[in-house]
Amino acid sequence: MRLPARLALRRAAVALVAVAVVALTSACTGGTDDPTPGTTTSGAAAPGDATEQAAPVDDVATRVMAEQTVDTPAGSEVAGGEITLTLRDVRVDEGVLTVRWALRWDAPERGDDEEMSLFDLGIDPAPLVTDTTHLQAFMPLCTKGDWNGDGADRQLCGATMLASPLNHLTTSLRNHTTLEGWAALPAPDNAGGTLDVLIADGLPVFSGVTARQGS
């Protein structure tokens, strides 16, 4: 199983945080990446253009690669209802594998305004991606600690993952609402492998996933 070395993680941390935050912000706002073709930056029509096309939009916030619904991992006595897990995007860009996903909790027996922490729901996101073609496994990059170290090192790595949400104790989910999440992992050594994506223990695995290649 291949997990990132501590030194390499620290060198990549600053750049990865910037990439991940930009990607997440773009998805949340639904903003456009460039001015609409056929117009100038001031909004006036550009001369010589016969047609206008819509500007490219980051559609990942609404994209559905795969989706599964299961009973809430914490069980009916604690939380109840169901969890719908959506895999939005798996992309390789600049040596980084970015996984974006969404989580929805629906408990008809509870009030619409009721909230529960991810801990109470029995969910602790720590994505694990397995390249089943080349038999490699990858966990999120972190700025401190080491997944291959002792218990303290692994705990520190988990606390500094390049991922969101990061703390399942303080992150809450309201009934009938959706939480967006992401994680940055080392890209597989070999492109084109078939991936299994596990967002958290207790949630279903997405199998046979192919990563998109970034520009």
N, C-alpha and C positions, 0 to 999 in steps of 0.2 A: 504494500500500500504506500503510495507516494504522497507525503505531506510536505508542505513548504518549509524550507530551512529558515531559521530565525533571522539570519543576516539578510537574506534575499527579501524577506517580508518587510524589514525595516527600510530597505532601500526603496521598495515599491509603495510604501504606505501612503506618502503624501500625494503622489500622482493618482493612486487608486481612489483615495477619498474624493479628490476633485472630480474624477470621472464619474464615480457613483452618485455623488450629490447632484451633478449636472443632469445625469440621466433621470434621477428620481424627480427632480424639480420640473423638468420638461414634461414628464408624464403626468404629474399632479396638476400642472397648470393647463395642460392641453395646448400650449402655445405653439406657434409655428417656428420653424427653424430659420427660414429666410423670407425676405419680402416676396410677395406674390409675383411670379414671372409675368412680364408684360407691363409692370409698373415700376416707377422709380421709387427710391426710398422715401420720397415726399408724398407718394400716392398718386402722382400724375401719370397719365398713360405714357408709356415709352414709345417713341416714334418707331415706325416700321414693323410693329408687331400686329399680325392679323388676328391672332387669337390670344386669349388669356387662359391660364391654367391655375388650378388651386395650388397653393404652396404646400410643400411636404409637411406632414404632421406626424409627430411621435404618437402612434396609435397604441403603444404598448399598454397604456392604462386601461384600455378596453379590450385588449387582445386576449383570446382564449386558445391556447395550444391544446390544453386538456383540462378536464374538470372531474372531480370525484366528491361524492357526499357520503359521509360516514357518521355514526353516532359520536357525540362529543366524547373525547378520550377520558375525561374525568368521570363519566358515568351519569346516569339519570339522578342519583341521589344527591350529587354535588351540584351539577350544572344543568344537565338535561339538554334536550334538543339535538340538533345536528350541526356538523361543521362541513361547509362546502369549501374545498381547497381548489384553487384555480392556478394552473401554471400559465403565466403570461408570456414569458420570453426566456430563452436560453441562448446567449450570444457570446462569441469569442471575438475579442478586439484587443490588439496590442498585448497579447500574452495573458489576458485576463478573461476568465469565464464569468459572466454576469448572469445570475438567475433572478428572475423577478416573478413574484407570486402574489396571490391574494387569498384572504381567509374571511369567511363569513359565518357568523353564528346565528342560528335560528332556533329559538326555543318558544314554541307557541304557548306553552303553559306558564311562561313568565311575562312580566310586563315589558312593553316596548322600550321603556326608558331604563330598564335594568342593565347594569354593567357587571362584567366579571373580568378579572385579570386573566392573562394567558395561563398563569400558574393554576388558578382555580379551574380553568377549562382543561387542564392537563396537557398543555402545549408549551414546549420550550424549543423555539426554532433554532436549529444549528444545522443548516443544509449540508448534506453529504451527496456528492455526485460520483457515481461509479462508471468508469468507461469499461463496459462489459466486453468490448471488442479487444482492447489491449490490456485488460485486467489491471487497471489503476484506479485508485480512489482519491478524492480531493475534498478537503474541508476549507472553510473560509480563511482567507488571509487575516492575520492579526498583527498588531503592532508590538505586542509584548507576549512573553511566554512562548510555548512550543507545544503543538499537538502531540509530538513524539516524546515529550518529556514526562516528568513524574506528575503526580496529581496536582501539585501547586502550579506547575508550568501549564498544564492543560486548562486549569481553572482560569489562570491569567489570560491565556490565549482566547478562551471563550468570552471573557469580559471585554476584550479589545478587538473583537472581530470586526472586519469591514462588512457590516451587515446592519439591517434594520428590520424589525425591532431588535434591540440588543438586550433588554432586561425584561424577562417574562413576568417578573414580580410586580413591576410598576406599569406595564403596558396593559391597558384595559380594552375590552371590546364590548360595545353596546349591542344588545339584542337587535337582530335584523340589519346590522350594518357590516361594512366590509373594511378590512384592514389590509393595506398594501405593504408588501415586504420585498426586500432584495438582499443579495449577498454577492460579494466578489471573491472568486476562487482562482487558484492557478489554472491556466488553460491546459488541457491534455497535451502531452508531448506529440501525439499523432492526431491529425485532423481526420474527421470522417467517422469516428467511432460511434457506436450506439451507447447512449447514456441512460442510466437509471438515476432519477432525481428524488431524493428523500428530503423533505423540508424539516420534519421533526419526527422523533420517535413517537409512535402511536398514530401517526397519520399515514395514509396510503402512499405507496411509491408510484411515481410516474415512470413507466418502462418504455424502452425503445425510442427515446428522445434523440433528435438530431439537432445539434447546435447550429445556429445561424452564424455566418462569418461576417464580421463588421467590415466597414469600408476602410 
